[in-house]
Amino acid sequence: MRCRARNIASAAGFWVLILLDLVTGAEPTDPSAPHWLDRRRARRVLRIGPPVG
């Protein structure tokens, strides 16, 4: 049960950071972004393709 809560919190934090990037207009190459976020974005791009537009 504790592991599930940790996974949910981790996923929620990930999406909050993505939304903050979108709202603030931060670039994906912004050095202030943590490295794990860049790795997750790279995996997402490899899985679904680069963003269009």
ZAMARGU-4260 file (C-alpha; in steps of 0.2 Angstrom, whole numbers, plus 5000, padded with zeros to 4 digits):
<rodrens>
0) 5000/5000/5000 | 5014/5012/5004 | 5023/5008/4988 | 5007/5012/4978 | 5005/5029/4987
5) 5023/5033/4983 | 5020/5029/4965 | 5005/5040/4964 | 5014/5054/4973 | 5028/5053/4961
10) 5017/5053/4946 | 5007/5068/4952 | 5024/5077/4955 | 5029/5073/4937 | 5013/5080/4930
15) 5014/5096/4941 | 5032/5099/4934 | 5026/5097/4916 | 5011/5108/4919 | 5023/5121/4927
20) 5034/5120/4912 | 5019/5123/4900 | 5013/5138/4911 | 5029/5147/4913 | 5035/5143/4895
25) 5051/5135/4901 | 5062/5127/4888 | 5065/5108/4889 | 5083/5112/4889 | 5082/5123/4904
30) 5096/5119/4915 | 5086/5121/4931 | 5075/5106/4926 | 5080/5090/4935 | 5089/5077/4925
35) 5076/5063/4929 | 5063/5075/4920 | 5074/5075/4904 | 5075/5056/4904 | 5056/5054/4906
40) 5053/5067/4892 | 5066/5058/4881 | 5057/5041/4884 | 5040/5049/4881 | 5046/5057/4864
45) 5054/5040/4859 | 5037/5031/4863 | 5025/5043/4855 | 5036/5054/4844 | 5041/5072/4845
50) 5028/5086/4848 | 5020/5093/4833 | 5019/5112/4831
</rodrens>
